[in-house]
Amino acid sequence: MDLKEILEKNESKILLLVADGLGGIPHPDYGYKTELQVANIPNLDELASKSALGLTIPVEPGITPGSGPAHLSLFGYDPIKHEIGRGVLEALGIGFHMTKRDVAARGNFATIKPDGTIVDRRAGRIPTEESRKIVEKLQEHIKEIDGVEIILKPGKEHRFVLILRGDGLSDKITDTDPQHEGLKMLDPEPLDESAKFTAEVIKKFIKKALEIIKDEPRANGILLRGFAKVPDLEPFPQRFQLRALSIAAYPMYKGLTRLLGFDTPDAGDNFESEVAKVEELWNDYDFIYLHYKDTDKAGEDANFEKKVKVLEKLDTFIPRLLNLKPDVFVVTGDHSTPSYIGGHSWHPNPLLIYSKRAGIFNPEAKFTERDCSKGYLGIMKAMDLMPVLLANAGKLKKFGA
């Protein structure tokens, strides 16, 4: 069924709050509780007691997603059919306009030993200004390799974007990031014959770059992943007939939503400024996506107590968001990032839908993985969430006679 056939416009508003990496799993050092169970989150707990609860699966059971496919699912797109490389998302997120001749990759500065073993994949999360200076130094010394233009752009903290611009380039290249410390950087390998030239250009770039930054105290290594070209996707506003706003500080999330046709104004670099921007632009949109990054960062750092604290911080903003009187208020994650694992995981995401049409709720429920697992919404694929939100907003007509 084509959802467009039953879409119905009205004045109701949907607010989707995504706490990145929200979900956790029981931690043996903390009484076998999750971060949500330990956190003091009275506002979210009260909201949960008045909301329909459930869990979402980002891609497929047992599959650990990256942030790109996980968000794509939340926005109603099949992440397997519409695979988007991280490089494109990073490039678009920093405002770089990619052409059809470009291949982009997301880069991390890393700390490596003389033998190439990775000590820290994020170079201690060096400050953005320090990272920017290193990117500028690399760009000054590397402008072209074998007729391919090399473009380097800084991101936040340890991140940067590499863009290769030229004819006949391929994005069928393996990542150089092994995803774990204690291992060595991988060589970029072509996945088919058409990518051999591109892979050689990347190898030459890495060799030159490592020589230039070899004396940096922390950022003396480079990890590349998500080689990608710009895909063709139906814009979100057209797909769902919604005026869509994206409020996110981090480039990747701005990049994905920009690719999908959301309006992506500058919202500052912290959650306080993000919420202020939502308040400022509230009247102009039907669908507002609001991103909170700190939960994911704490989970990836395997810091249980920090994740608890940032959940408690998020909770303090809930009254301000409710004051906007959204017709549908959704709180969920794109994926789970349990601090016990220290990275993304395959575990389903807690989901809360607050609206007058949401359905059965439990007045005793709290916003935890356990209570969400018992919720009225059950366990659904994240890509099936958008029709549920549209229905809660009264934006879907009856199907059939």
Buried (B, 14 or more C-beta within 10 A) or exposed (E): EEBEEBBEEEEBBBBBBBBBBBBBBBBEEBEEBBBBBBBEBEBBBBBBBBBBBBBBBBBEEEEBBBBBBBBBBBBBBEBEEBEBBBBBBBBBBBEBEBEEBBBBBBBBBBBBEEEEBBBBBBBBBBEBEBBBBBBEBBBEEBEEBEEBEBBBBBBBBBBBBBBBBBEEBBBBBBBBBBEEBEEBBBEBBBEEEEBBBBBBBBBBBBEBBBEBBEEBEBBBBBBBBBBBBBEEBEEBBEBBBBBBBBBBBBBBBBBBBBBBBBBBEEBEEEBEBBBBBBEEBBEEBBBBBBBBBBBBBBBBBBBBEBBBBBBBBBBEBBEBBBEBEBBBBBBBBBBBBBBBBEBBBBBBBBBBBBBEBBBEBBEEBBBBBBBBBEBBBEBBBBBEBBBBBBBBBBBBEEEEE
